[in-house]
Amino acid sequence: MRRWIWLVLPLIGLVGWLLLQPKPSPAVEVLPSATLQQLDGPAVQLADFKGKPIVLNAWATWCGPCRREMPLLVEAARAHPEIQFIFLNISDGPEAVRAFQRELKLQIPNVLLDPEATLSDPLRIQGLPVTLFYNAEGTLVNRHIGEIKAETLEALLKAL
């Protein structure tokens, strides 16, 4: 009966040793290099927005939580000119985005179009909405998944 103890003790020691090993630090995420079409303007490089802190909101017209949070984000963009707000539309065409703006009676600044969702992988977007917070150098400092509330948004903006 005691033989099994001599088999289990080394296994427990190995598991404990593995748990105490230093964990690799996560890779630093940066604003990806990409050229995107503006809703009402020429194509732009995401890198062109560096120099100020950046809030990148990934959204779609068909997304209910995106619809609910959009007025809050547009108002925050207006209230914080020291921060670049980018509204990255995933999967819709320009006419759908314009109809969305008319329906919500919003003038959304810096709307960039990604109709093929090419940035979903580099930005690690698995669902919408997602709001990403970058410092002025373009390094990701915070990520909020799902609909963002006013208190959370203000706290994350202050952290920038």
C-alpha positions as CSV (number, residue, x, y, z in Angstrom):
1,M,0.0,0.0,0.0
2,R,2.9,2.4,0.7
3,R,4.5,1.7,-2.7
4,W,2.2,4.2,-4.5
5,I,3.4,7.0,-2.2
6,W,6.9,6.6,-3.7
7,L,5.4,7.0,-7.1
8,V,3.2,9.9,-6.3
9,L,5.7,12.0,-4.3
10,P,8.1,12.6,-7.2
11,L,5.1,13.6,-9.4
12,I,4.0,16.1,-6.8
13,G,7.5,17.5,-6.6
14,L,7.7,17.9,-10.3
15,V,4.3,19.7,-10.5
16,G,5.4,22.0,-7.7
17,W,8.7,22.8,-9.4
18,L,6.9,23.6,-12.7
19,L,4.4,25.9,-10.9
20,L,7.3,27.9,-9.3
21,Q,9.1,28.5,-12.6
22,P,9.1,32.1,-13.9
23,K,6.3,32.7,-16.4
24,P,7.3,34.3,-19.7
25,S,6.1,37.9,-20.0
26,P,3.4,38.5,-22.6
27,A,4.5,40.0,-25.9
28,V,4.2,43.7,-26.1
29,E,1.3,44.6,-28.4
30,V,1.7,47.6,-30.7
31,L,-0.6,49.4,-33.1
32,P,-0.4,47.2,-36.3
33,S,0.9,48.7,-39.6
34,A,-2.1,48.9,-41.9
35,T,-3.5,51.1,-44.5
36,L,-7.3,51.6,-44.2
37,Q,-9.9,53.6,-46.1
38,Q,-11.5,56.5,-44.2
39,L,-15.2,56.7,-44.5
40,D,-15.0,60.2,-45.9
41,G,-11.5,60.6,-47.1
42,P,-8.4,59.0,-48.5
43,A,-6.7,55.9,-47.2
44,V,-4.6,56.4,-44.1
45,Q,-1.9,54.5,-42.2
46,L,-2.7,53.6,-38.6
47,A,0.8,54.8,-37.7
48,D,-0.3,58.3,-38.8
49,F,-2.3,58.5,-35.5
50,K,0.7,58.0,-33.3
51,G,2.0,61.0,-31.3
52,K,-1.1,61.2,-29.1
53,P,-2.7,58.5,-26.9
54,I,-5.1,56.5,-29.1
55,V,-8.5,54.9,-28.3
56,L,-9.3,52.4,-31.0
57,N,-12.9,51.2,-30.9
58,A,-13.7,48.1,-33.1
59,W,-17.4,48.0,-33.9
60,A,-20.0,47.1,-36.5
61,T,-23.4,48.5,-37.5
62,W,-25.2,45.2,-36.7
63,C,-23.8,45.0,-33.2
64,G,-26.3,45.9,-30.4
65,P,-23.7,46.8,-27.7
66,C,-21.8,48.8,-30.3
67,R,-24.9,50.9,-31.0
68,R,-25.5,51.5,-27.3
69,E,-21.9,52.6,-26.5
70,M,-21.3,54.7,-29.7
71,P,-22.9,58.0,-28.4
72,L,-20.7,57.7,-25.2
73,L,-17.5,57.2,-27.3
74,V,-18.3,60.0,-29.7
75,E,-18.9,62.4,-26.8
76,A,-15.6,61.2,-25.2
77,A,-13.8,62.0,-28.5
78,R,-15.3,65.5,-28.5
79,A,-14.4,66.0,-24.8
80,H,-10.8,64.7,-25.1
81,P,-9.1,66.4,-28.1
82,E,-5.7,65.4,-26.6
83,I,-6.6,61.8,-27.4
84,Q,-6.9,60.3,-30.9
85,F,-10.1,58.3,-31.2
86,I,-10.3,55.8,-34.1
87,F,-13.6,54.1,-34.9
88,L,-12.6,50.9,-36.8
89,N,-15.7,49.5,-38.5
90,I,-15.3,45.8,-39.0
91,S,-17.2,44.1,-41.9
92,D,-19.6,46.9,-43.0
93,G,-19.4,48.9,-46.2
94,P,-19.5,52.7,-46.4
95,E,-23.2,53.0,-47.1
96,A,-24.1,50.9,-44.0
97,V,-21.9,53.1,-41.9
98,R,-23.4,56.3,-43.2
99,A,-26.9,54.9,-42.6
100,F,-25.9,54.0,-39.0
101,Q,-24.7,57.5,-38.4
102,R,-27.9,59.0,-39.8
103,E,-30.0,56.6,-37.7
104,L,-28.2,57.4,-34.5
105,K,-27.9,61.1,-35.4
106,L,-24.1,61.0,-34.8
107,Q,-21.1,62.4,-36.6
108,I,-18.5,59.8,-35.8
109,P,-14.9,61.1,-36.2
110,N,-12.1,59.1,-37.7
111,V,-14.1,56.2,-39.1
112,L,-11.9,53.7,-40.7
113,L,-13.2,50.8,-42.8
114,D,-12.1,47.2,-42.5
115,P,-14.7,45.4,-44.6
116,E,-12.7,42.2,-44.8
117,A,-11.9,42.2,-41.1
118,T,-8.2,42.0,-41.8
119,L,-7.3,43.6,-38.5
120,S,-9.2,41.1,-36.4
121,D,-6.3,38.8,-35.9
122,P,-3.5,41.4,-35.4
123,L,-5.8,43.2,-32.9
124,R,-6.9,39.9,-31.3
125,I,-10.6,40.8,-31.8
126,Q,-12.8,37.8,-31.2
127,G,-16.1,39.7,-30.7
128,L,-17.5,43.2,-30.8
129,P,-17.2,45.8,-29.5
130,V,-13.6,46.0,-28.3
131,T,-11.9,49.2,-27.2
132,L,-8.1,49.3,-27.3
133,F,-6.1,52.0,-25.5
134,Y,-2.6,52.8,-26.8
135,N,0.0,55.3,-25.5
136,A,1.4,58.0,-27.8
137,E,4.0,55.6,-29.1
138,G,1.4,53.1,-30.2
139,T,1.9,50.5,-27.4
140,L,-1.2,48.8,-26.1
141,V,-1.8,49.7,-22.5
142,N,-5.4,48.5,-21.9
143,R,-8.1,46.4,-23.6
144,H,-11.9,46.5,-22.9
145,I,-14.0,43.7,-24.3
146,G,-17.7,44.3,-24.6
147,E,-19.8,47.4,-24.2
148,I,-18.0,50.1,-22.2
149,K,-19.7,52.1,-19.5
150,A,-19.0,55.8,-18.8
151,E,-17.2,55.2,-15.5
152,T,-14.9,52.5,-17.0
153,L,-14.2,54.7,-20.0
154,E,-13.2,57.7,-17.9
155,A,-10.9,55.6,-15.7
156,L,-9.2,54.1,-18.7
157,L,-8.8,57.5,-20.4
158,K,-7.3,58.9,-17.2
159,A,-4.8,56.0,-17.2
160,L,-3.6,57.0,-20.6
